[in-house]
Amino acid sequence: MIAFSEPGYRSLLTLIQATGFQFALFSDLNYSLAEPGKRCFMRHDIDVSLDFALQMAKLEHSMGIRTTYFVMFRSPLYNLLSRHSSRILHELRRLGHQICLHFDACDMAEAQHSIEHGLRFELDALAFLIGEKVTAFSLHQPTPAVIAQRIEFRDVINTYHPEHLRGVHYLSDSNRDWRGKDPVHEITEAEGSLQILTHPLWWMSESSQVEGCWDAAVLQNLYSAQEQLLATERAYGERRRFEIRRTTSIANANDVGDVKSRMQD
Ligand SMILES: [Zn+2]
């Protein structure tokens, strides 16, 4: 079994290489699938931490591997438009990786516009940020209804479109569980090409627990935000050390409100 850790991710990559796969970017999908041979389309959905993404990207780079990072505009934890995020996007590309869009379609349900309009807007905005066309998008926690819509744009791959990745075997590390599959078996036995979805959060955090990975992501984002505050806001004062204390006593929103009002005193 492969451990969910940085060395574990390195052995996953080593296994993929040793079993005869060539890593391919999503922009090369059509070209790659037309060629003989086994391709591995490594996809990273970046839900909560660009810092962990960069850590993973550096590891891949040290092994001569290029992969595709799907980043989000509406992550609950990072701001893709911040200076810190811009620097990471730049660095990911400098290391030879590709940037694509991770899109939260569920959030569109209440909006005035269609999913297609929202997607088009974010694809264009991301292209503006990185200075080149975005060639693929993945949906964040898509409902079966959204997948069934088979959303299509010309020359843009929808990673959940059954035709776009036809014949490509799919493997995902969701919540540190391969959905009951053994990745070593799946990779060694795969005959054709593979799409592997991994989330840097599960591999680059040092915690052995899923909850601990979340804590690490929250803290990492706080520290990154703090670095920008230190650099740009004189009134911020000294560097702080943050810690997370889990508690069951904050049981509802009213209690949180109480905490907030006490902090304002
Ligand atoms: Zn996601």
Residues whose N, C-alpha, C, O or C-beta is under 5 A from the ligand:
A	BS01	ZN	D45 D47 H140 Q141
